[in-house]
Amino acid sequence: MPRSSLPHPAHHPWCAIIPPYVLEALSQSGDPEVERRARATLQHDEAMRADRRTDPSVRIGEPTLTAVEQHAAAPRSTEAPSRAIHDCATSRTLPGTLVRAEGEKPTKDAAANEAYDGLGDTWTLFKEAFDRNSLDDRGLAMVASVHYGTGYDNAFWNGSQMVFGDGDGEIFLGFTRSIDVIGHELAHGVTQYTAGLNYEGQSGALNESISDVFGSLVKQHAADQSAAAADWLIGADLLAPGVKGRALRDMHHPGTAYDDPRLGKDPQPAHMDDFVETTADNGGVHINSGIPNRAFVLAALELGGNAWESVGQVWYDVLTGDIKADCDFATFAALTIAAAKAVDAETHTAVSNAWQGVGVDPAKARAPRARKRPTRTGAPNKNAKVVVRRTGGLAGQVLQREVLLRELPTEDCEQWQALVATRALERASLEQTRTHPDAFTYEVDVPSRGVQVAIPEVGLSDDQRTLMDRTLLPPRE
């Protein structure tokens, strides 16, 4: 059964269009002003990533979110875009001043209008091509802020909104200029609400590649452009005059987008023979994405016509289907080949040939990780036993308690029944793939329903964690 959206994603990466290795090259370019701005952007971006790493449990729609996040998460009753463009006026305080809301006339600010149009073009692609109602398929409002910082050389998706810098004017121009960059960053939101691909290694490279794919499709769809007519470039409008390059990335010919004394040379591989093993850039997420990018283009060109109607639909079906967060290239290849086979023989052949062309062998797909699933549905009765165990923490103390639901206070009993019936704990367990130093881990076993999960405390809501603590440490009589 396709998974159209996850209403409250447990965590999401902070995603920016300019990779850290590009900024690092600029910070050593020999031009003092370029170096200064690159270092400032690098420091800002690393701080943002650090915030996300130390607080990965942010949930869209929770009361603790900012006003703009609450606005974005508010349910919409109609299937129409809902855009809000803000102006930071060179500050780094989000969201800034609202300058254009949905349906309002263009402003005198080109960046605000470009952001408004790019958000709309992205919404239109997903609606018209895939019948998806905004990023979460539930009408999520699309929020953006322009003129972020001074000379800020990046644009990013922070899990709830788009943010655009103006560039330094020497290497990068304003980031709202590029419709495919806007589509790319917003597509991270779609992945956030669907597959939730881990942002590291091959799954992270797939995360980046999927954003490149749909970013390019946004541009092609807006221009009514066929696969053969498309340039398959990402960020072609960002490079300032004098920079030796065509774009940030070339999906058709990875590794050829730029070769500039200040930017360095495009490091993307086009084939698995040249896969880059690195610990930088979250394990090369912006680098190795060139391999699945090229596979998509090869399939699109072999099929011809509009890419969003052919291989784009295959990629979308996989993204919203039974895909795991730690999916690697071979597994993704196998999933897309299977989805293509369900379309027709021509699509199946094109997608199979494309993965062969970049050296990805679907036969090496990992078997799904074994996970214990409930053998029965519905809420357990009050005679069911629950075993709760808490490990970790600074002191390393282990607490465990076995208790029958009927022995708990009525409210706690009902809450446990609801958690098991809705499989909330299992979902939280599947979404949490990392351990967190000095944090507690909660293990829950409900034998009568086949539930056996382990969840870092950051993966639990406050109510869930409090319930477990109460269960472990019942009030003294």
C-alpha positions as CSV (number, residue, x, y, z in Angstrom):
1,M,0.0,0.0,0.0
2,P,1.6,3.3,-1.0
3,R,2.5,5.6,1.9
4,S,1.3,9.0,0.8
5,S,2.5,10.9,3.9
6,L,3.7,10.8,7.5
7,P,1.6,13.3,9.4
8,H,4.3,14.0,12.0
9,P,7.8,13.1,10.9
10,A,9.9,12.4,13.9
11,H,13.1,14.0,12.6
12,H,14.5,15.6,9.5
13,P,17.8,16.7,8.3
14,W,18.8,20.3,7.6
15,C,19.4,20.4,3.9
16,A,21.2,23.1,1.8
17,I,21.8,23.3,-1.9
18,I,25.5,24.3,-1.7
19,P,27.6,21.4,-0.3
20,P,30.2,22.0,2.4
21,Y,33.0,20.9,0.1
22,V,32.2,23.8,-2.3
23,L,32.3,26.3,0.5
24,E,35.5,24.8,1.9
25,A,37.1,25.3,-1.6
26,L,36.0,28.9,-1.6
27,S,37.3,29.5,1.9
28,Q,40.8,28.6,0.5
29,S,40.4,30.3,-2.9
30,G,43.0,33.1,-2.3
31,D,40.5,35.9,-2.6
32,P,40.2,37.4,0.9
33,E,36.6,38.6,0.5
34,V,35.4,35.4,-1.1
35,E,37.2,33.4,1.7
36,R,35.5,35.6,4.4
37,R,32.0,35.1,3.1
38,A,32.6,31.3,2.5
39,R,33.8,30.9,6.0
40,A,30.8,32.8,7.4
41,T,28.4,30.6,5.4
42,L,30.3,27.4,6.5
43,Q,30.1,28.4,10.2
44,H,26.4,29.2,9.9
45,D,25.6,26.0,8.1
46,E,27.6,23.8,10.5
47,A,25.8,25.5,13.4
48,M,22.4,24.6,11.8
49,R,23.5,21.0,11.3
50,A,24.7,20.8,14.8
51,D,21.4,22.0,16.1
52,R,19.6,19.4,14.1
53,R,21.9,16.6,15.3
54,T,21.5,17.6,18.9
55,D,17.7,18.0,18.7
56,P,16.5,15.6,16.0
57,S,13.1,15.0,17.6
58,V,11.5,18.2,16.2
59,R,8.0,17.4,15.1
60,I,6.0,19.4,12.6
61,G,2.8,20.7,14.2
62,E,3.9,20.4,17.9
63,P,3.0,23.4,20.2
64,T,6.7,24.1,20.8
65,L,7.2,25.1,17.2
66,T,7.5,28.6,15.9
67,A,4.5,30.5,14.6
68,V,5.6,30.0,11.0
69,E,5.9,26.2,11.6
70,Q,2.5,26.1,13.1
71,H,1.2,28.1,10.2
72,A,2.8,25.6,7.8
73,A,1.4,22.6,9.6
74,A,-2.2,23.9,9.9
75,P,-4.5,21.6,7.9
76,R,-6.0,22.9,4.7
77,S,-9.5,22.2,3.5
78,T,-8.9,22.9,-0.2
79,E,-6.4,21.5,-2.6
80,A,-4.8,24.7,-3.7
81,P,-1.4,26.2,-2.9
82,S,-1.0,28.3,0.3
83,R,2.2,30.4,0.1
84,A,3.7,32.9,2.5
85,I,6.8,34.8,1.6
86,H,8.8,36.7,4.2
87,D,11.6,39.2,4.1
88,C,14.5,38.8,6.6
89,A,16.0,42.1,5.4
90,T,19.5,40.7,5.8
91,S,18.9,39.4,9.4
92,R,19.1,35.8,10.3
93,T,15.8,35.8,12.3
94,L,13.1,33.7,10.8
95,P,10.7,34.1,9.3
96,G,11.0,37.8,8.9
97,T,8.3,40.2,7.7
98,L,5.4,38.8,5.6
99,V,5.6,40.5,2.2
100,R,3.4,38.4,0.0
101,A,0.6,35.9,0.9
102,E,-1.3,33.5,-1.3
103,G,-3.3,35.3,-4.0
104,E,-1.7,38.7,-3.5
105,K,-0.2,40.8,-6.3
106,P,3.5,40.7,-7.0
107,T,5.7,43.0,-4.9
108,K,8.5,45.3,-6.1
109,D,11.0,42.7,-4.8
110,A,12.2,40.3,-7.5
111,A,13.4,37.7,-4.9
112,A,10.0,37.6,-3.1
113,N,8.2,37.1,-6.5
114,E,10.7,34.5,-7.6
115,A,10.2,32.6,-4.4
116,Y,6.4,32.8,-4.7
117,D,6.5,31.6,-8.2
118,G,8.9,28.8,-7.5
119,L,6.9,27.5,-4.6
120,G,3.8,27.6,-6.8
121,D,5.5,25.7,-9.7
122,T,6.6,23.0,-7.2
123,W,3.1,22.7,-5.8
124,T,1.7,22.4,-9.4
125,L,4.1,19.7,-10.4
126,F,3.3,17.5,-7.5
127,K,-0.4,18.1,-7.8
128,E,-0.8,17.8,-11.6
129,A,1.7,15.0,-12.2
130,F,1.3,12.9,-9.0
131,D,-2.0,14.1,-7.5
132,R,-0.1,15.1,-4.3
133,N,-1.6,17.9,-2.2
134,S,1.5,19.9,-1.2
135,L,4.6,18.4,0.4
136,D,2.8,16.3,3.0
137,D,-0.2,15.4,0.8
138,R,-2.4,17.2,3.3
139,G,-2.2,20.7,2.0
140,L,0.8,21.9,4.0
141,A,1.3,25.6,3.6
142,M,4.5,26.5,1.8
143,V,6.6,29.2,3.6
144,A,9.7,30.9,2.5
145,S,12.1,33.7,3.7
146,V,14.2,35.8,1.3
147,H,17.2,38.1,1.9
148,Y,18.5,35.9,4.7
149,G,21.8,37.3,6.1
150,T,24.3,39.4,4.3
151,G,26.1,37.8,1.3
152,Y,24.8,34.4,2.5
153,D,25.9,31.8,-0.1
154,N,23.2,29.2,0.3
155,A,19.5,28.2,0.4
156,F,18.1,25.6,2.7
157,W,15.1,23.6,3.8
158,N,14.9,23.5,7.6
159,G,12.1,21.0,8.0
160,S,9.3,23.5,7.9
161,Q,10.2,26.3,5.4
162,M,12.5,27.4,2.6
163,V,15.2,30.0,3.3
164,F,17.1,31.9,0.6
165,G,20.3,33.9,0.7
166,D,21.2,36.6,-1.8
167,G,24.6,35.2,-2.6
168,D,27.9,37.2,-2.6
169,G,27.4,38.5,-6.1
170,E,30.9,37.3,-7.2
171,I,30.5,33.5,-7.1
172,F,26.8,33.0,-6.4
173,L,23.9,35.2,-7.4
174,G,20.5,35.3,-5.6
175,F,19.2,31.8,-4.8
176,T,15.6,32.5,-5.7
177,R,16.7,32.8,-9.4
178,S,16.8,29.0,-9.9
179,I,13.5,27.2,-10.1
180,D,15.1,23.8,-9.9
181,V,16.9,24.8,-6.7
182,I,13.6,25.8,-5.2
183,G,12.1,22.5,-6.3
184,H,15.1,20.6,-5.0
185,E,14.9,22.0,-1.5
186,L,11.1,21.6,-1.3
187,A,11.4,18.0,-2.5
188,H,13.4,17.3,0.7
189,G,10.1,18.1,2.4
190,V,8.4,15.5,0.3
191,T,11.0,12.9,1.3
192,Q,10.7,14.0,4.9
193,Y,7.0,13.2,4.8
194,T,7.4,9.9,2.9
195,A,10.5,7.7,2.8
196,G,12.4,9.7,5.5
197,L,15.7,8.6,3.9
198,N,18.6,8.8,6.4
199,Y,20.8,11.7,5.5
200,E,24.1,9.9,5.3
201,G,25.9,7.4,3.0
202,Q,24.0,5.9,0.2
203,S,20.6,6.6,1.6
204,G,21.6,10.3,2.0
205,A,22.9,10.4,-1.6
206,L,19.5,9.0,-2.7
207,N,17.8,11.7,-0.6
208,E,19.9,14.3,-2.5
209,S,19.4,12.7,-5.8
210,I,15.6,12.5,-5.4
211,S,15.6,16.2,-4.7
212,D,17.7,16.8,-7.8
213,V,15.2,14.7,-9.8
214,F,12.1,16.5,-8.7
215,G,13.8,19.9,-8.8
216,S,14.6,19.3,-12.5
217,L,11.1,18.0,-13.1
218,V,9.7,21.2,-11.6
219,K,11.6,23.2,-14.1
220,Q,10.7,20.9,-17.0
221,H,7.0,20.8,-16.1
222,A,6.8,24.6,-15.7
223,A,8.4,25.0,-19.2
224,D,6.4,22.1,-20.7
225,Q,9.8,20.6,-21.7
226,S,10.5,17.1,-22.8
227,A,13.3,14.9,-21.4
228,A,15.2,15.4,-24.7
229,A,14.9,19.2,-24.5
230,A,15.8,19.5,-20.8
231,D,19.3,20.6,-19.8
232,W,19.4,18.4,-16.7
233,L,21.4,21.0,-14.8
234,I,20.8,22.0,-11.2
235,G,21.5,25.6,-10.3
236,A,22.5,26.9,-13.7
237,D,21.1,30.3,-12.8
238,L,23.2,30.7,-9.7
239,L,26.8,31.0,-11.0
240,A,27.9,34.6,-11.4
241,P,29.6,35.8,-14.6
242,G,33.2,34.8,-14.7
243,V,32.7,31.5,-12.9
244,K,34.0,28.6,-15.1
245,G,31.0,26.3,-15.0
246,R,27.5,25.6,-16.2
247,A,25.8,24.8,-12.9
248,L,26.2,23.2,-9.5
249,R,25.5,19.7,-10.8
250,D,25.0,18.1,-14.2
251,M,22.6,15.1,-13.8
252,H,23.3,13.7,-17.3
253,H,27.1,14.1,-17.0
254,P,28.0,14.1,-13.3
255,G,31.5,15.5,-12.7
256,T,31.4,18.1,-15.5
257,A,29.3,20.9,-14.1
258,Y,32.2,23.2,-13.2
259,D,36.0,23.4,-13.1
260,D,36.9,26.8,-11.6
261,P,40.0,27.9,-9.8
262,R,38.0,29.1,-6.8
263,L,35.2,26.4,-6.8
264,G,37.4,23.5,-7.6
265,K,36.3,20.7,-9.9
266,D,33.0,19.0,-9.8
267,P,33.7,15.8,-7.8
268,Q,30.5,13.8,-8.7
269,P,31.0,10.3,-10.0
270,A,28.8,9.0,-12.9
271,H,29.4,5.3,-12.2
272,M,29.8,2.9,-9.2
273,D,33.3,2.2,-10.3
274,D,34.1,5.8,-9.1
275,F,32.0,5.8,-6.0
276,V,33.6,8.1,-3.4
277,E,34.2,6.7,0.1
278,T,34.4,9.7,2.4
279,T,33.3,10.7,5.9
280,A,32.8,14.3,4.8
281,D,29.5,15.7,3.6
282,N,27.6,13.1,5.7
283,G,29.3,10.4,3.8
284,G,29.3,12.1,0.4
285,V,25.5,12.7,0.1
286,H,26.1,15.6,-2.5
287,I,28.9,13.7,-4.2
288,N,27.6,10.2,-4.9
289,S,24.1,11.4,-5.7
290,G,25.5,11.8,-9.3
291,I,25.2,8.0,-9.8
292,P,21.4,7.7,-9.3
293,N,21.0,11.1,-11.0
294,R,22.5,9.8,-14.2
295,A,20.4,6.6,-13.9
296,F,17.3,8.7,-13.9
297,V,18.3,10.7,-16.9
298,L,19.3,7.7,-18.9
299,A,15.9,6.1,-18.3
300,A,14.1,9.3,-19.1
301,L,16.0,9.8,-22.4
302,E,15.4,6.2,-23.4
303,L,11.7,6.5,-22.8
304,G,11.4,10.0,-24.3
305,G,8.4,12.3,-23.9
306,N,7.8,14.1,-20.6
307,A,10.0,12.7,-17.8
308,W,7.4,13.4,-15.1
309,E,4.9,11.2,-17.0
310,S,7.2,8.2,-17.3
311,V,10.3,7.5,-15.1
312,G,9.2,10.4,-12.8
313,Q,6.1,8.4,-11.9
314,V,8.2,5.3,-11.2
315,W,10.5,7.3,-8.8
316,Y,7.5,8.9,-7.1
317,D,5.8,5.5,-6.6
318,V,8.9,4.1,-5.0
319,L,9.4,7.2,-2.8
320,T,5.8,6.9,-1.5
321,G,5.8,3.1,-1.3
322,D,7.4,0.4,0.8
323,I,10.9,1.9,1.0
324,K,13.0,1.9,4.2
325,A,14.9,4.9,5.6
326,D,18.3,3.1,5.2
327,C,17.7,2.2,1.5
328,D,21.0,1.8,-0.5
329,F,21.5,2.2,-4.3
330,A,21.1,-1.5,-5.1
331,T,17.8,-1.7,-3.1
332,F,16.5,1.5,-4.7
333,A,17.4,0.1,-8.1
334,A,15.5,-3.1,-7.4
335,L,12.5,-1.1,-6.2
336,T,12.4,1.1,-9.2
337,I,12.8,-1.8,-11.6
338,A,9.9,-3.6,-9.9
339,A,7.8,-0.5,-10.1
340,A,8.7,0.0,-13.8
341,K,7.8,-3.6,-14.6
342,A,4.3,-2.9,-13.2
343,V,3.9,-0.1,-15.8
344,D,4.9,-1.9,-19.0
345,A,7.8,-3.7,-20.7
346,E,9.3,-0.6,-22.3
347,T,9.5,1.2,-19.0
348,H,11.0,-1.9,-17.3
349,T,13.7,-2.2,-19.9
350,A,14.6,1.5,-19.8
351,V,14.9,1.6,-16.0
352,S,16.9,-1.7,-15.9
353,N,19.2,-0.4,-18.6
354,A,19.8,2.8,-16.8
355,W,20.9,1.2,-13.6
356,Q,23.2,-1.2,-15.5
357,G,24.6,1.9,-17.3
358,V,25.8,3.3,-13.9
359,G,27.0,0.0,-12.5
360,V,24.4,-0.5,-9.9
361,D,23.4,-4.2,-9.5
362,P,19.8,-4.7,-8.2
363,A,20.7,-8.3,-7.4
364,K,22.8,-6.9,-4.5
365,A,19.8,-5.3,-2.8
366,R,19.8,-5.8,0.9
367,A,17.1,-8.1,2.3
368,P,14.7,-6.1,4.5
369,R,15.9,-6.0,8.1
370,A,14.0,-8.4,10.2
371,R,11.6,-6.7,12.6
372,K,9.1,-8.1,15.0
373,R,5.7,-7.1,13.9
374,P,2.4,-7.4,15.9
375,T,0.7,-10.7,15.2
376,R,-2.6,-9.3,16.3
377,T,-4.3,-6.0,15.9
378,G,-6.5,-4.0,18.2
379,A,-5.9,-2.9,21.8
380,P,-4.7,-5.5,24.4
381,N,-7.1,-6.3,27.2
382,K,-6.5,-5.2,30.7
383,N,-5.0,-8.6,31.7
384,A,-2.2,-8.1,29.2
385,K,1.4,-7.9,30.5
386,V,3.7,-5.0,29.7
387,V,7.4,-5.1,30.3
388,V,9.2,-1.8,30.4
389,R,13.0,-1.4,30.6
390,R,15.0,1.8,30.7
391,T,18.8,1.7,30.0
392,G,21.5,4.3,29.4
393,G,21.7,7.8,30.9
394,L,24.8,9.3,32.6
395,A,24.6,7.0,35.5
396,G,24.0,3.8,33.5
397,Q,21.2,2.7,35.8
398,V,18.8,0.0,34.4
399,L,15.2,0.0,35.5
400,Q,12.7,-2.7,34.6
401,R,9.2,-3.5,35.6
402,E,6.6,-6.1,34.5
403,V,3.0,-5.1,35.1
404,L,-0.5,-6.1,34.1
405,L,-2.4,-3.2,32.5
406,R,-5.2,-3.6,35.0
407,E,-2.8,-2.9,37.8
408,L,-2.1,0.6,36.4
409,P,-4.3,3.7,37.0
410,T,-7.2,3.8,34.6
411,E,-5.7,6.7,32.5
412,D,-2.4,4.9,32.2
413,C,-4.0,1.6,31.2
414,E,-6.0,3.3,28.5
415,Q,-3.0,5.2,27.2
416,W,-1.0,1.9,26.9
417,Q,-3.9,0.3,25.1
418,A,-4.0,3.2,22.6
419,L,-0.2,3.0,22.0
420,V,-0.4,-0.7,21.2
421,A,-3.6,-0.4,19.1
422,T,-2.2,2.4,16.9
423,R,1.3,0.9,16.7
424,A,2.7,4.3,17.7
425,L,5.6,2.8,19.5
426,E,6.6,0.7,16.5
427,R,6.5,3.7,14.2
428,A,8.7,5.6,16.6
429,S,11.1,2.7,16.7
430,L,11.3,2.4,12.9
431,E,11.9,6.2,12.6
432,Q,14.8,6.3,15.1
433,T,17.9,4.9,13.5
434,R,20.6,6.5,15.6
435,T,21.7,6.2,19.2
436,H,22.2,9.3,21.3
437,P,25.1,9.4,23.9
438,D,24.0,9.8,27.5
439,A,20.3,9.4,26.6
440,F,17.9,6.8,27.9
441,T,16.6,4.0,25.7
442,Y,13.2,2.6,26.5
443,E,12.4,-1.1,25.7
444,V,8.8,-2.2,25.6
445,D,7.5,-5.8,25.3
446,V,3.8,-6.6,25.1
447,P,3.9,-10.4,24.5
448,S,0.2,-10.8,23.8
449,R,0.5,-8.5,20.8
450,G,3.9,-9.4,19.5
451,V,5.2,-5.9,20.3
452,Q,8.9,-5.7,21.1
453,V,10.6,-2.3,20.5
454,A,13.5,-0.2,21.6
455,I,13.3,3.6,21.3
456,P,15.8,6.3,22.2
457,E,14.1,8.9,24.5
458,V,14.4,11.6,21.7
459,G,12.0,9.4,19.6
460,L,9.2,9.6,22.2
461,S,6.8,12.4,22.8
462,D,6.7,13.9,26.2
463,D,3.4,12.1,27.0
464,Q,4.9,8.7,26.0
465,R,8.1,9.2,27.9
466,T,6.2,10.4,31.0
467,L,3.9,7.3,30.8
468,M,6.9,5.0,30.7
469,D,8.6,6.7,33.6
470,R,5.3,6.4,35.6
471,T,5.1,2.8,34.8
472,L,8.7,2.1,35.8
473,L,8.4,4.1,39.0
474,P,4.9,3.8,40.3
475,P,3.8,6.3,43.1
476,R,4.6,5.1,46.6
477,E,1.7,4.1,48.8
